[in-house]
Amino acid sequence: MLTNFGRAFKTPDLRRKLLFTLGIIVLFRLGSHVPTPGVSYPLVQSCLEGADNSNQLLGLINLFSGGALLQLSIFALGIMPYITASIIVQLLTVVIPRFEALKKEGQAGQAKMTQYTRYLTIGLAVLQSSTLITFAQNPQTLFNNPGCTNILADDSVVTLLIMVLTMTAGTGLVMWLGELVTDKGVGNGMSLLIFTSIAAQFPGSLWAIQQRSGWSVFLGVIAVGLVVIALVVFVEQSQRRIPVQYAKRMVGRRVYGGTSTYIPLKVNMAGVIPVIFASSLLTLPMLVAQFNQSPDGVNPGWVDWLTATFQTGDHPVYMLTYIGLILFFTFFYVSITFNPTEVADNMKKYGGFIPGIRAGRPTAEYLNYVLTRITVPGAIYLALISLIPLIALVLVDANQNFPFGGTSILIIVGVGLETVKQIEAQLQQRHYEGFLR
């Protein structure tokens, strides 16, 4: 991998793309530390020093924003509204016939779907920024720090509107930066920004473990992390290749087909989406509990039970619910993203068949059978990886942003592998051995 990066920097075109991408990443990280107008930055830092990170309500969004959320910076929302909008649009393709038709139109339809995703992103940014500012008016709840005072310099309506507008514009700017990396950089822009946000929290999380538990635990966590990364890379690269043979066809005087290929079915076809869905749903009980807390401190029994069960993440009920949601969403997401009947019909249309399997319905049944068998270990793998931060919370008293597990490690490894593949593909286009030397 290091050799490929060295060759990439020796190629002028790729060197410009890599430097452009690095420049965008630096700009993105700088914006994550610029405070929103109307927010007292020193008070925010003092609130962060005594904050309790066990609260699950805003932990997921803070992870994707690289810690900018709890600093109330101009990039506080990060790329999370775009991720949510993309998931919603992708799910709506199953429900809305218009979206399904656009999906089948190729590049033109995809451009239209992207435009819808942008509009929805801005709408979600307005909603999420308004919610965040509402929490900022009560910083004890936002930071889970009873000693935190008011962090807003002004509570006037004009100031609050400016804050909403600034955070929404920041989300639009982040979305534009990601598209710039996709068009003019090494590609995969949105994923690289998420990668940057999560990787920026690695040093702080690891150093916090060292300060809390000492060097022996710190070195043990590093060793376990390397093993987990190796296992994640192995599973992410694993796939079941179903052979496909295309029959020969005569079109005029030319013969088409007669080639052999395969359908790659990954063990983890759902990626990190089930983990995000499950984490998002598990924040709802705490949200309900917080809105039903009594001012005098005497809460109903069910509110205390929700707080004790879903606040820290180390409760057995929380873990079992988390595992169940991940298993459910893995099968659900795979079922809507890979349609065996559609794949079988397309193969039959172009004269393709799986050796030993009849075309049409038997092919669809065979694909569904294979897909179900490989989705089971994929779902179990996602559940086990997602439990690593919860186990670390109990063993080493780490917070929910424990780097070597859950959403963070899946995104880090997945985006890293995809970026390396893209660089290698571009290198092969520029450094290949032809017939003439």
ROGU-688007 format. One record per residue (C-alpha): x, y, z. Coordinates in nm, 2 decimals, padded with zeros to 4 digits. Example, Ala and Ser with C-alpha at 12.3 -4.5 7.8 and 13.67 -1.06 7.14 Angstrom:
2
(kollum (01.23 -00.45 00.78)),
(kollum (01.37 -00.11 00.71)),
This chain:
437
(kollum (00.00 00.00 00.00)),
(kollum (00.28 00.24 00.09)),
(kollum (00.45 00.16 -00.25)),
(kollum (00.13 00.25 -00.43)),
(kollum (00.10 00.59 -00.25)),
(kollum (00.47 00.66 -00.33)),
(kollum (00.40 00.58 -00.70)),
(kollum (00.09 00.80 -00.69)),
(kollum (00.28 01.10 -00.57)),
(kollum (00.53 01.05 -00.85)),
(kollum (00.25 01.07 -01.10)),
(kollum (00.16 01.45 -01.17)),
(kollum (-00.21 01.39 -01.22)),
(kollum (-00.26 01.17 -00.92)),
(kollum (-00.04 01.40 -00.71)),
(kollum (-00.26 01.69 -00.78)),
(kollum (-00.57 01.49 -00.69)),
(kollum (-00.42 01.37 -00.36)),
(kollum (-00.30 01.72 -00.26)),
(kollum (-00.64 01.86 -00.35)),
(kollum (-00.81 01.60 -00.13)),
(kollum (-00.57 01.67 00.16)),
(kollum (-00.64 02.04 00.13)),
(kollum (-01.02 01.98 00.15)),
(kollum (-00.97 01.76 00.45)),
(kollum (-00.76 02.03 00.63)),
(kollum (-01.03 02.29 00.55)),
(kollum (-01.30 02.05 00.68)),
(kollum (-01.12 02.00 01.01)),
(kollum (-01.05 02.38 01.05)),
(kollum (-01.43 02.44 01.01)),
(kollum (-01.50 02.19 01.28)),
(kollum (-01.33 02.42 01.54)),
(kollum (-01.48 02.75 01.43)),
(kollum (-01.76 02.84 01.68)),
(kollum (-02.11 02.93 01.56)),
(kollum (-02.20 03.30 01.61)),
(kollum (-02.37 03.35 01.95)),
(kollum (-02.18 03.07 02.12)),
(kollum (-01.93 03.13 02.40)),
(kollum (-01.63 02.91 02.30)),
(kollum (-01.46 02.92 02.65)),
(kollum (-01.78 02.82 02.82)),
(kollum (-01.83 02.53 02.58)),
(kollum (-01.47 02.40 02.65)),
(kollum (-01.53 02.42 03.03)),
(kollum (-01.86 02.23 02.98)),
(kollum (-01.68 01.96 02.77)),
(kollum (-01.41 01.91 03.04)),
(kollum (-01.68 01.80 03.29)),
(kollum (-01.91 01.63 03.05)),
(kollum (-02.03 01.27 03.09)),
(kollum (-01.98 01.09 02.76)),
(kollum (-02.21 00.79 02.86)),
(kollum (-02.52 00.96 02.72)),
(kollum (-02.62 00.80 02.39)),
(kollum (-02.85 01.07 02.27)),
(kollum (-02.61 01.27 02.06)),
(kollum (-02.31 01.03 02.06)),
(kollum (-02.37 00.90 01.71)),
(kollum (-02.39 01.25 01.55)),
(kollum (-02.09 01.37 01.75)),
(kollum (-01.90 01.07 01.62)),
(kollum (-01.97 01.15 01.25)),
(kollum (-01.90 01.52 01.31)),
(kollum (-01.55 01.45 01.45)),
(kollum (-01.65 01.60 01.79)),
(kollum (-01.77 01.93 01.63)),
(kollum (-02.13 01.87 01.75)),
(kollum (-02.06 01.93 02.12)),
(kollum (-01.84 02.22 02.03)),
(kollum (-02.13 02.38 01.84)),
(kollum (-01.90 02.48 01.55)),
(kollum (-02.02 02.58 01.21)),
(kollum (-01.97 02.22 01.09)),
(kollum (-02.15 02.09 01.41)),
(kollum (-02.39 01.87 01.21)),
(kollum (-02.11 01.74 00.98)),
(kollum (-02.22 01.50 00.71)),
(kollum (-02.49 01.33 00.92)),
(kollum (-02.79 01.51 00.75)),
(kollum (-02.66 01.39 00.41)),
(kollum (-02.62 01.03 00.54)),
(kollum (-02.97 01.04 00.68)),
(kollum (-03.11 01.18 00.35)),
(kollum (-02.93 00.93 00.14)),
(kollum (-03.06 00.64 00.35)),
(kollum (-03.42 00.78 00.34)),
(kollum (-03.41 00.83 -00.04)),
(kollum (-03.27 00.48 -00.09)),
(kollum (-03.54 00.33 00.13)),
(kollum (-03.81 00.53 -00.06)),
(kollum (-03.71 00.37 -00.39)),
(kollum (-03.89 00.06 -00.27)),
(kollum (-04.21 00.25 -00.17)),
(kollum (-04.23 00.53 -00.44)),
(kollum (-04.27 00.41 -00.80)),
(kollum (-04.12 00.74 -00.93)),
(kollum (-03.79 00.68 -00.74)),
(kollum (-03.78 00.32 -00.86)),
(kollum (-03.82 00.44 -01.22)),
(kollum (-03.54 00.70 -01.17)),
(kollum (-03.31 00.43 -01.03)),
(kollum (-03.35 00.23 -01.35)),
(kollum (-03.28 00.52 -01.58)),
(kollum (-02.91 00.50 -01.53)),
(kollum (-02.69 00.81 -01.50)),
(kollum (-02.97 01.07 -01.57)),
(kollum (-03.19 00.91 -01.31)),
(kollum (-02.91 00.89 -01.06)),
(kollum (-02.84 01.26 -01.10)),
(kollum (-03.21 01.34 -01.03)),
(kollum (-03.20 01.12 -00.72)),
(kollum (-02.88 01.30 -00.60)),
(kollum (-03.07 01.63 -00.64)),
(kollum (-03.35 01.51 -00.43)),
(kollum (-03.10 01.40 -00.17)),
(kollum (-02.95 01.75 -00.16)),
(kollum (-03.28 01.91 -00.10)),
(kollum (-03.37 01.67 00.18)),
(kollum (-03.03 01.72 00.33)),
(kollum (-03.09 02.09 00.37)),
(kollum (-03.43 02.03 00.52)),
(kollum (-03.29 01.78 00.77)),
(kollum (-03.01 02.03 00.85)),
(kollum (-03.26 02.30 00.94)),
(kollum (-03.45 02.05 01.17)),
(kollum (-03.14 01.91 01.33)),
(kollum (-02.97 02.25 01.39)),
(kollum (-03.30 02.38 01.55)),
(kollum (-03.30 02.07 01.78)),
(kollum (-02.93 02.12 01.87)),
(kollum (-02.98 02.49 01.95)),
(kollum (-03.28 02.40 02.17)),
(kollum (-03.06 02.16 02.36)),
(kollum (-02.79 02.43 02.38)),
(kollum (-03.03 02.65 02.57)),
(kollum (-03.02 02.38 02.84)),
(kollum (-02.65 02.29 02.84)),
(kollum (-02.68 02.07 03.15)),
(kollum (-02.88 01.82 02.93)),
(kollum (-02.66 01.86 02.62)),
(kollum (-02.33 01.80 02.80)),
(kollum (-02.48 01.59 03.08)),
(kollum (-02.28 01.82 03.31)),
(kollum (-02.48 01.97 03.61)),
(kollum (-02.22 02.24 03.66)),
(kollum (-02.25 02.37 03.30)),
(kollum (-02.39 02.73 03.27)),
(kollum (-02.55 02.91 02.98)),
(kollum (-02.32 02.88 02.67)),
(kollum (-02.52 03.12 02.45)),
(kollum (-02.41 03.48 02.45)),
(kollum (-02.76 03.59 02.34)),
(kollum (-03.10 03.42 02.35)),
(kollum (-03.28 03.66 02.12)),
(kollum (-03.47 03.52 01.82)),
(kollum (-03.24 03.69 01.57)),
(kollum (-02.93 03.52 01.72)),
(kollum (-03.10 03.18 01.72)),
(kollum (-03.21 03.22 01.36)),
(kollum (-02.85 03.32 01.27)),
(kollum (-02.72 03.01 01.44)),
(kollum (-02.97 02.78 01.25)),
(kollum (-02.87 02.95 00.93)),
(kollum (-02.50 02.91 01.00)),
(kollum (-02.52 02.54 01.09)),
(kollum (-02.74 02.47 00.78)),
(kollum (-02.50 02.66 00.56)),
(kollum (-02.21 02.46 00.72)),
(kollum (-02.39 02.13 00.63)),
(kollum (-02.43 02.26 00.27)),
(kollum (-02.07 02.35 00.25)),
(kollum (-01.96 02.01 00.38)),
(kollum (-02.18 01.84 00.12)),
(kollum (-02.02 02.06 -00.15)),
(kollum (-01.67 01.98 -00.02)),
(kollum (-01.75 01.61 -00.04)),
(kollum (-01.87 01.64 -00.40)),
(kollum (-01.55 01.83 -00.49)),
(kollum (-01.34 01.55 -00.36)),
(kollum (-01.55 01.30 -00.56)),
(kollum (-01.52 01.51 -00.88)),
(kollum (-01.16 01.65 -00.86)),
(kollum (-01.00 01.44 -00.59)),
(kollum (-00.94 01.07 -00.54)),
(kollum (-01.31 01.01 -00.53)),
(kollum (-01.55 00.88 -00.26)),
(kollum (-01.57 01.23 -00.11)),
(kollum (-01.85 01.19 00.14)),
(kollum (-01.70 00.87 00.28)),
(kollum (-01.36 01.03 00.31)),
(kollum (-01.50 01.32 00.51)),
(kollum (-01.67 01.07 00.75)),
(kollum (-01.33 00.88 00.76)),
(kollum (-01.16 01.21 00.86)),
(kollum (-01.42 01.29 01.13)),
(kollum (-01.38 00.95 01.30)),
(kollum (-01.01 00.92 01.26)),
(kollum (-00.97 01.27 01.42)),
(kollum (-01.11 01.12 01.75)),
(kollum (-00.88 00.82 01.76)),
(kollum (-00.58 00.99 01.94)),
(kollum (-00.80 01.15 02.20)),
(kollum (-00.99 00.83 02.27)),
(kollum (-00.67 00.63 02.30)),
(kollum (-00.50 00.89 02.52)),
(kollum (-00.81 00.90 02.75)),
(kollum (-00.78 00.52 02.80)),
(kollum (-00.41 00.56 02.89)),
(kollum (-00.49 00.84 03.14)),
(kollum (-00.77 00.64 03.29)),
(kollum (-00.62 00.29 03.30)),
(kollum (-00.25 00.32 03.25)),
(kollum (00.01 00.20 03.00)),
(kollum (-00.06 -00.17 03.04)),
(kollum (-00.43 -00.14 02.94)),
(kollum (-00.33 00.11 02.67)),
(kollum (-00.09 -00.13 02.50)),
(kollum (-00.34 -00.41 02.54)),
(kollum (-00.61 -00.20 02.37)),
(kollum (-00.36 -00.13 02.08)),
(kollum (-00.29 -00.50 02.04)),
(kollum (-00.66 -00.60 02.04)),
(kollum (-00.73 -00.31 01.80)),
(kollum (-00.47 -00.45 01.55)),
(kollum (-00.63 -00.80 01.57)),
(kollum (-00.98 -00.65 01.52)),
(kollum (-00.87 -00.45 01.22)),
(kollum (-00.72 -00.76 01.06)),
(kollum (-01.04 -00.96 01.12)),
(kollum (-01.25 -00.67 00.98)),
(kollum (-01.04 -00.65 00.67)),
(kollum (-01.06 -01.02 00.62)),
(kollum (-01.44 -01.03 00.65)),
(kollum (-01.49 -00.71 00.44)),
(kollum (-01.29 -00.87 00.16)),
(kollum (-01.47 -01.20 00.18)),
(kollum (-01.73 -01.28 -00.09)),
(kollum (-01.91 -01.57 -00.25)),
(kollum (-01.86 -01.57 -00.63)),
(kollum (-02.15 -01.73 -00.82)),
(kollum (-02.03 -01.84 -01.17)),
(kollum (-02.23 -01.71 -01.46)),
(kollum (-02.20 -01.84 -01.82)),
(kollum (-02.33 -01.64 -02.12)),
(kollum (-02.45 -01.83 -02.43)),
(kollum (-02.32 -01.73 -02.77)),
(kollum (-02.55 -01.52 -02.99)),
(kollum (-02.53 -01.43 -03.36)),
(kollum (-02.60 -01.07 -03.43)),
(kollum (-02.55 -01.02 -03.81)),
(kollum (-02.21 -01.16 -03.88)),
(kollum (-02.08 -01.12 -03.53)),
(kollum (-02.08 -01.36 -03.24)),
(kollum (-02.16 -01.21 -02.90)),
(kollum (-02.15 -01.38 -02.56)),
(kollum (-01.98 -01.71 -02.47)),
(kollum (-01.80 -01.55 -02.18)),
(kollum (-01.78 -01.66 -01.82)),
(kollum (-01.81 -01.42 -01.52)),
(kollum (-01.94 -01.43 -01.17)),
(kollum (-02.17 -01.25 -00.93)),
(kollum (-01.98 -01.13 -00.62)),
(kollum (-02.19 -01.16 -00.31)),
(kollum (-02.01 -01.00 -00.01)),
(kollum (-02.04 -01.15 00.34)),
(kollum (-02.12 -00.81 00.47)),
(kollum (-02.34 -00.67 00.19)),
(kollum (-02.52 -00.42 00.42)),
(kollum (-02.20 -00.24 00.53)),
(kollum (-02.24 -00.01 00.83)),
(kollum (-02.60 00.08 00.76)),
(kollum (-02.76 -00.17 01.01)),
(kollum (-02.54 -00.04 01.29)),
(kollum (-02.63 00.32 01.22)),
(kollum (-03.00 00.23 01.21)),
(kollum (-02.98 00.03 01.54)),
(kollum (-02.78 00.31 01.71)),
(kollum (-03.03 00.57 01.60)),
(kollum (-03.33 00.38 01.72)),
(kollum (-03.17 00.31 02.06)),
(kollum (-03.15 00.69 02.12)),
(kollum (-03.53 00.72 02.11)),
(kollum (-03.59 00.57 02.46)),
(kollum (-03.35 00.82 02.62)),
(kollum (-03.51 01.10 02.42)),
(kollum (-03.85 01.00 02.56)),
(kollum (-03.71 00.97 02.91)),
(kollum (-03.55 01.32 02.90)),
(kollum (-03.87 01.48 02.78)),
(kollum (-04.07 01.31 03.07)),
(kollum (-03.83 01.39 03.35)),
(kollum (-03.98 01.58 03.64)),
(kollum (-03.83 01.92 03.74)),
(kollum (-03.83 01.82 04.11)),
(kollum (-03.62 01.51 04.04)),
(kollum (-03.90 01.26 04.13)),
(kollum (-03.96 01.07 03.80)),
(kollum (-04.20 00.79 03.72)),
(kollum (-04.08 00.44 03.75)),
(kollum (-04.07 00.37 03.38)),
(kollum (-03.86 00.69 03.32)),
(kollum (-03.60 00.57 03.58)),
(kollum (-03.60 00.23 03.41)),
(kollum (-03.54 00.37 03.07)),
(kollum (-03.26 00.59 03.20)),
(kollum (-03.09 00.31 03.38)),
(kollum (-03.12 00.07 03.09)),
(kollum (-03.04 00.28 02.78)),
(kollum (-02.82 00.56 02.91)),
(kollum (-02.48 00.40 02.94)),
(kollum (-02.50 00.10 02.71)),
(kollum (-02.37 -00.16 02.96)),
(kollum (-02.70 -00.30 03.06)),
(kollum (-02.78 -00.66 02.93)),
(kollum (-03.13 -00.54 02.80)),
(kollum (-02.96 -00.27 02.60)),
(kollum (-02.70 -00.52 02.45)),
(kollum (-02.97 -00.77 02.36)),
(kollum (-03.19 -00.50 02.20)),
(kollum (-02.89 -00.37 02.01)),
(kollum (-02.80 -00.72 01.87)),
(kollum (-03.16 -00.79 01.77)),
(kollum (-03.19 -00.46 01.59)),
(kollum (-02.87 -00.51 01.40)),
(kollum (-02.97 -00.86 01.29)),
(kollum (-03.31 -00.74 01.18)),
(kollum (-03.18 -00.43 00.98)),
(kollum (-02.91 -00.64 00.82)),
(kollum (-03.16 -00.88 00.66)),
(kollum (-03.40 -00.59 00.59)),
(kollum (-03.14 -00.37 00.41)),
(kollum (-03.00 -00.67 00.21)),
(kollum (-03.35 -00.76 00.10)),
(kollum (-03.41 -00.41 -00.04)),
(kollum (-03.07 -00.36 -00.20)),
(kollum (-03.03 -00.70 -00.38)),
(kollum (-03.33 -00.84 -00.56)),
(kollum (-03.27 -01.20 -00.67)),
(kollum (-03.57 -01.20 -00.90)),
(kollum (-03.45 -00.88 -01.09)),
(kollum (-03.10 -01.02 -01.12)),
(kollum (-03.23 -01.35 -01.25)),
(kollum (-03.45 -01.17 -01.51)),
(kollum (-03.16 -00.96 -01.63)),
(kollum (-02.94 -01.27 -01.67)),
(kollum (-03.22 -01.45 -01.87)),
(kollum (-03.27 -01.14 -02.09)),
(kollum (-02.90 -01.14 -02.19)),
(kollum (-02.86 -01.51 -02.22)),
(kollum (-02.68 -01.57 -01.89)),
(kollum (-02.73 -01.87 -01.66)),
(kollum (-02.57 -02.03 -01.36)),
(kollum (-02.42 -02.37 -01.45)),
(kollum (-02.65 -02.64 -01.33)),
(kollum (-02.94 -02.40 -01.25)),
(kollum (-03.22 -02.33 -01.49)),
(kollum (-03.28 -01.97 -01.60)),
(kollum (-03.57 -01.77 -01.45)),
(kollum (-03.74 -01.87 -01.13)),
(kollum (-03.49 -02.15 -01.03)),
(kollum (-03.21 -01.90 -01.06)),
(kollum (-03.39 -01.65 -00.84)),
(kollum (-03.45 -01.91 -00.58)),
(kollum (-03.09 -02.03 -00.58)),
(kollum (-02.96 -01.67 -00.55)),
(kollum (-03.20 -01.61 -00.26)),
(kollum (-03.08 -01.93 -00.09)),
(kollum (-02.71 -01.83 -00.12)),
(kollum (-02.78 -01.47 -00.01)),
(kollum (-02.96 -01.59 00.30)),
(kollum (-02.68 -01.83 00.40)),
(kollum (-02.41 -01.56 00.37)),
(kollum (-02.62 -01.29 00.53)),
(kollum (-02.65 -01.49 00.86)),
(kollum (-02.27 -01.48 00.93)),
(kollum (-02.26 -01.13 00.80)),
(kollum (-02.52 -01.01 01.05)),
(kollum (-02.35 -01.20 01.34)),
(kollum (-02.02 -01.04 01.24)),
(kollum (-02.18 -00.69 01.25)),
(kollum (-02.34 -00.76 01.59)),
(kollum (-02.01 -00.88 01.74)),
(kollum (-01.81 -00.59 01.61)),
(kollum (-02.07 -00.35 01.74)),
(kollum (-02.05 -00.50 02.09)),
(kollum (-01.68 -00.43 02.12)),
(kollum (-01.73 -00.06 02.25)),
(kollum (-02.00 -00.18 02.49)),
(kollum (-01.76 -00.45 02.63)),
(kollum (-01.48 -00.20 02.65)),
(kollum (-01.71 00.03 02.85)),
(kollum (-01.73 -00.24 03.11)),
(kollum (-01.37 -00.37 03.11)),
(kollum (-01.16 -00.05 03.06)),
(kollum (-01.42 00.22 03.15)),
(kollum (-01.40 00.36 02.80)),
(kollum (-01.67 00.58 02.65)),
(kollum (-01.90 00.50 02.36)),
(kollum (-01.65 00.64 02.11)),
(kollum (-01.41 00.35 02.17)),
(kollum (-01.21 00.35 01.85)),
(kollum (-01.16 -00.02 01.78)),
(kollum (-01.52 -00.13 01.73)),
(kollum (-01.87 -00.05 01.63)),
(kollum (-01.94 00.21 01.36)),
(kollum (-01.60 00.37 01.38)),
(kollum (-01.39 00.07 01.29)),
(kollum (-01.63 -00.05 01.01)),
(kollum (-01.62 00.29 00.84)),
(kollum (-01.24 00.34 00.89)),
(kollum (-01.16 00.00 00.74)),
(kollum (-01.43 00.01 00.47)),
(kollum (-01.34 00.36 00.34)),
(kollum (-00.97 00.29 00.37)),
(kollum (-00.99 -00.02 00.15)),
(kollum (-01.21 00.15 -00.10)),
(kollum (-00.98 00.45 -00.13)),
(kollum (-00.67 00.22 -00.18)),
(kollum (-00.86 00.03 -00.45)),
(kollum (-00.95 00.36 -00.63)),
(kollum (-00.58 00.48 -00.62)),
(kollum (-00.46 00.14 -00.75)),
(kollum (-00.72 00.15 -01.03)),
(kollum (-00.60 00.50 -01.14)),
(kollum (-00.24 00.38 -01.11)),
(kollum (-00.31 00.08 -01.34)),
(kollum (-00.46 00.32 -01.60)),
(kollum (-00.13 00.52 -01.60)),
(kollum (00.13 00.24 -01.54)),
(kollum (00.06 -00.06 -01.75)),
(kollum (00.27 -00.29 -01.97)),
(kollum (00.16 -00.28 -02.33)),
(kollum (00.28 -00.46 -02.63)),
(kollum (00.53 -00.19 -02.71)),
(kollum (00.78 -00.07 -02.45)),
